[in-house]
Amino acid sequence: MILVSIVQKQIISGVLIIIFGISIYLLIRWFLKLKLKAKKTDMLTLNMVITYRKFLEYLEYQIGEKEKFSLFLVSIENFGLIKAKESSLTSYLKKVAKALSVELPYAGKLAQTKKRDTFIIYAPNLDVTEESYAERLKHTADVRYVKDDLVILKNTNVSYVTYNNEEVSNLLEKLHLALINSKRHLGMVMTYDENNIVSYSDYADSLNTIGNSTLDFKYYEVFKIMFNQVEEVYASIIVNNETFDKSIRKFNSKDHAWLNMFLVEKLLDTLSEKKITSKINIPLTLKTIEQSNFLETLEVIMKRNNYINEQTIISLKEFDVENEQELIKNLLTLKNAGFQISYDVHNITQNLYHLIQLYHVNRLELTEEEVLSDSDLVNELLYFAKVNHLEVLVKNKDANVLKYKEANVTHVTRKTDKFTDVEDKGQRKRGRRWWNNLHSGLLSFFESFYKIFGVWLRDFL
């Protein structure tokens, strides 16, 4: 019988432990290699459209592989304003995703983020510039969804960043900050700019404030004194019991443009629901109109609600202007497109007369108190309007309009309890279009005749 000494037992135990350890190590190495191979296979065989969780995994994998790529965010503006069934919303989003997937480059990926109205795109090896590709994505996402009486057509915001050896979290933060900038510039394609610092907290404050605000719309008939008839609806936007002018000034100035268009979109949606087909007023600040993408944004909102330019009056609200050249260009485009431009007067100065001509204004808006004050400044402005054939709208507080007949006033807002009658007239117009066109044509002729010869005849008589 062979006796094993204690030393030999320890040696044998040590050898066994080493063998066991090496086996575990090799097993772990084999398992990790197998897992890495499986992950690589999984990443290389992913579909073009994937979940957001899988998208983040793919992003991490590509960064580990030292790949070069760009990321894009495409966000649907004011998605929460769409009034539709969940099934219709889902179908619309699927249509947007399908349109975007067609534009994916080779090895590109698309996912819907946690915010269902926003899509993220991974794009390597682009054959065009990132900005050009982002513009293409923006126009691709502007899809029109129609089902029965439901029409969905929305503006989009687009941002992009290029990977430059940084962590995923930092990359995504830059991408979202650039998207805020895109929203603030009414959908202009934006990338992250270190010199243009965006405060997420400021934007979040504006977003939360407007989201928790009480919005109301007050409607007035606009009485045309010369023809003794109502042909227009003047809508006043009330935010937390304050007028549009006062309320919007309380927000960060960088958020004025998108807040203004948010309120305009909500207003037009409401007017469309009430089936108002007469002329309407849209309140727009100068700050909003100076944005490069303003015209494109307004066009989409107007088209979806079936309002035409010739039936729309732009009510200009005084605000500080940073890009006057772009403002004047956009106002001229509005005028040439058939919009009527009205100016809500608050301060009567010599500069006002210059702005009236510069902004192509053909209507002035004054308050009842200003007109009835009989001040020299107001009388001079009313005479200027008369000589230059400008309309003058007085925001009246009661139903009496006779007091303005001798004050060179052409239009007066009037409170009424028969607002539904205005809607009914609009509905009847659609049934008798030929008579409506003839009637409108005759009114336009006599109005033009009066503008040209009326002043002369009145002075002569």
C-alpha positions, 0 to 999 in steps of 0.5 A: 500500500502506497502511502501519500505524504502530506507534501504530495497531497498538497502538490496534487491539490495545487495541480488540480486547482491550477488545472481547474482554474485554467479550465474556468478561464478558458471556458470564460474566454470561450463563452465571451468570444462566443457571446461577442461573435453572437453580438456581432452577428446580431448587430450585422443582421439588424433590420433597418427599423429597430427599437430604441433600446436596440438602437442604443446597443447598436450605437455603442457597438459601432463606437467600439468598432471605431466607425464614423457616423452621424445622428439625426433627430426628426421631431413632429411639431405640436403632435399633441394638438392632433385630435384623432383616435389612437389607431389613426395616430399610430397609422400616421406615425408608421407612415412617417417612419416608412417614409424616413426608412426609404431615405436610409443610406447603406447600413443606416438605422431608424428608431422611434425614441421614447417620445413617440413623435421623435425619430432618431437615425444612424447614418454612416458613409453619407454621399452628401453633406449632413445638412443636405441629408437633414433637409431631405429628411425634413421634407420626407417626414412632411407626409400627408395622412388622410382617413375619412374626414381626418387630415394630418399634415404637420411641420417637423424639426430636424437636428444632427451631430457628427460623431467625434470620439465621445460618449453616447450620452454626450452625443445624444445631449448635443443632438437634443439641444440642437433639436431645441434650436431647430424648434425655436427657429421654426423647423430650420435644420440645426446642428450643435454649435458650441458658440450658441449655447442652448439652455434646456431649462429655459426651454423646459420652463416655456414648454411647461408653462404653456402646457399648464396655461388656460387658453381661450379664444374670444370671437368678434364680428368685424362690421364693415361700415361702408357696406353695412355688413359683417364679412370677417371674424376677429379672434382674440387669443387669451392666455391665463386671462391675459391678451396675446401681446401681454402673455407672450412677453412673459416667456423667454424671447428665444421661445417667442416664435414657436410659442406664437405658431403653437397658438396660431395652429391651435387657433386655426384648428379651432376656427376650422372645427367651427367651420368658419369660412369668412375672413379670419385674423392671425396674430403674429409677432414681428419676432416670428415673421423674421424667422427664415422658416416662417413662411413654410411653417405657416403654409403647412398649418394653413393648408391642413385647415383649408384656409386660403391666403386671400381670406387671411389677415395677418395682424402684426404685433410689435416686438423687437426685431433682430433680422429686419431684412428677413422680416421685410422679405417675408412680409413682401412675400406674404403680400404677394401671396395674397395675405392682407397685412394689418398693424396693431398700433400701440405707440403713435410716433413718427417712426410708425409712418415709416414702418407702415410703408416698410411692412406693406401695411394696408390696415391699422388696428386701434382701440376704442379709447384711442379713436374716441380720445380725439387727440392730434396724434390719432387724428393725424394718423386717421387722416394719413390712413384716409389719404393712403387708402388704408383700412382702419379697424377699431377694436370696439367694446360694445355693439354700437358702431355708429359713433365711428362713421365720421372718424375715417374708420372702415371696420369695427369689431362688434360683440354679438350673441349670434356668432353661430349666424356667422358660421351659418352664413359661411356654410350657405356660401359653400352651397351657392358658390357662384352667387358668393363669387359674383357678390364678392366681385361686385363688392370688391369693385365698388370698394376699389372705386370708393378708394380711388374716387371716394375721397375726391367726391366727398371733398368735392361735395 
